[in-house]
Amino acid sequence: MAVFQTLGYVACDHGGVEVGVEKLAIYADDDNEYTHVARQLANGKWTSKLGGLEDIEHELPEDVLCDDYGQVVAFMKRPLN
């Protein structure tokens, strides 16, 4: 999360849409190791890069929960430029 703070993101309480704001969902496994990040698009959907595959769009951050990614453990946001 510290890496994203250097890019202007701050922690926030939810992944709901906020006009003029870009959000991230941070995922971690059962050992609290960070595993994945999804980014919210302007339309409110989320985008994820699945390993070496193409980026996908999904409705909710929880749509990509799996053993590899774990659970959403935090949200971060920053103003859109």
N, C-alpha and C positions, 0 to 999 in steps of 0.2 A: 504494500500500500504506500510505502514511502516513495517508491518510484513514481507513482501516479501523483503524489503530492507535489513533486518537482515539476509536474506538468499542469499544475493549477487545480487539481481535484481536491475536494475536501470530503470528509465522511458525511453521509446523510442517512436519514432514518428509513427511507423507502425507495422503491423503484418506480413509483408512479410518475406519470408524465408531468413535467413542468415546462411551460413555454420558455424558450430561450436558454434551456439548460440541457447539457449532455450528461448522461449518467452511465455508470459502470456497475455491473454486478460482479463481485469477487467470490470465487468458489474455493473451497478447501476440502481436503479429505478428512478422515477420522483422526489423523495425526496432526491436524491443523497445519498441514503443508498446503500452500497455495497451489492450485491446479489449473485454473482457467479464469478467463475474464470475458464477459459479454458486454457489448456496448449498445446503449439504447439509441435507436434511430429517431429522426424527427417525427415519423409517423406513429411513434410509441412502441413499435416492435423492437426486437432485440436482434443483434447479429453476433454470430460466433464463428470462429475459425476452428474447424474440426481436424486438428492435426495437419496432415498434408493435403486434405481435401479442400474443396472450395468453401467459401463463406456461406453460411446459411442464415435465413431469417426465421425467427420464432416469436410466438406471441408473448410468452412469459419467460422470465429467467429460469423458472423451474422446469421448462420444457426440455432442457438438456441435462438434467440431473442423471447421474449414472455413477457406477463404481469408480470410474476413472476421474470424474470431476468432483464428486462429493456433493456438498450442499452449498447454497449461497450463504456466505458468512458476513457479507458487508455490501453496502452500496456507497458509491462516491459520485460527486457531481462537480461540474464546472460550467461557467457561462459559455454559451456558444459565441464564437468570434464573429 
